[in-house]
Amino acid sequence: MKILSKERGEFLVKLARRTIENFVQGKEIEESLDMEWLKEKRGVFTTLETYPDNKLRGCVGIPYPIKPLKQSLIESAKDATRDPRFPSLDKSELDKIIVEISILTKPEKINVKKPDEYMKKIEPKKDGLIIQYGIASGLFLPTVWKQITDKKDFLDNLCWKAGLPAGTWRSKKAILYRFWAQVFKEEKPNGNVIEVSE
């Protein structure tokens, strides 16, 4: 599943890195980028990991294609530095983090007649999932399959992330959406950018 070329993915990771560095250092610099492909509406997540131990340091994004790619990327990059699960990113950490971006396809509802059918329809490693139950919602990127490989565990943890009891995905009131993601990341802080495969 290709959304962007390797060159464009590398460009976006570097844009996210610049945005993060400027934002954390209190420099509000407007990126005057006017390429047509940056105007396409896309969902985007920015993930920050510590280096070299690869621990999550922040992950925030915009799941739905409601804003131009440039705007979605810049917003998610800034927001990842102040993920409420962690202390705000400090200047001293800028050369100790890896920047990763996920460009998302439009989420699509997974249609089932009964909840057990989700187990057959979900594809591990490929599918990112969103659960909606009333006003509660939660999202897992496809990269989460690296930590949670079992489908039932994946769904239960997705419920917990949404603030719901495990097993809520079996309720007829729960709605599940799937999406795919193309992922690019730095190999080391400010380093070479690679496309991440499964």
Secondary structure, 3 states (H helix, E strand, C coil): CCCCCHHHHHHHHHHHHHHHHHHHCCCCCCCCCCCHHHHCECEEEEEEEECCCCCEEEEEEECCCCCEHHHHHHHHHHHHCCCCCCCCCCHHHHHHEEEEEEEECCCEECCCCCHHHHHHHCCCCCCEEEEEECCEEEEECHHHHHCCCCHHHHHHHHHHHCCCCCCHHHCCCCEEEEECEEEEEECCCCCCEEEECC
